[in-house]
Amino acid sequence: DGGITQSPKYLFRKEGQNVTLSCEQNLNHDAMYWYRQDPGQGLRLIYYSQIVNDFQKGDIAEGYSVSREKKESFPLTVTSAQKNPTAFYLCASQFAGDAYEQFFGPGTRLTVL
Amino acid sequence: AQKVTQAQTEISVVEKEDVTLDCVYETRDTTYYLFWYKQPPSGELVFLIRRNSFDEQNEISGRYSWNFQKSTSSFNFTITASQVVDSAVYFCALSEANDMRFGAGTRLTVKP
């Protein structure tokens, strides 16, 4: 079955630690995205990538980093520089172009202890 | 820059009532696409519909219908005879120039 997987579903981190969230897709999509969602709020774009080995900052990239070494994978690292990392993180992918919808993974809920 | 406004933060209805979720957008482009997504309690967003800026025909899919009006820059979503399973957060989105922007979402609660 084609789709997007994110792991882990729940993640706990101590302050000062870096943590990496996984996102894999087997839909042959060109573009991949990371969003952050806080309680009762909409989606805010962290980073996106339209092609392998290239990515762009979104609206709230500070304290985050990404890589796109393979078309299928777009991991997000939440660094210790992110001041308030507790949130729900959603990964999405789509074919290139405005006409296409984004497909979303199940999300990772990160809690900083 | 484009913008999507969902003014209704939360809506609560009783089962079998009809409910309309509002979406107003701003854009300077003539070519753009509008979307609606559903986010159930599990968290994963599910795509519902896509509309391009040149197609103003309304669409109906079962109990769901969408009203796109360029004159008022609106793309409203109506659920007829709501059911408890319709309880979710619904997002409207606008895509243009490879940039998709989401509204803040409307939380719909359907009570039995």
Interface residues (C-beta under 8 A of the other chain):
Chain A: A31 G40 Q41 G42 L43 Q50 F88 L90 A92 A96 G97 D98 A99 E101 Q102 F103 F104 G105 P106 G107 R109
Chain B: T9 T31 Y32 Y33 F35 Y37 S42 G43 E44 L45 V46 F47 R50 N52 F91 S95 E96 A97 N98 M100 F102 G103 A104 G105 R107
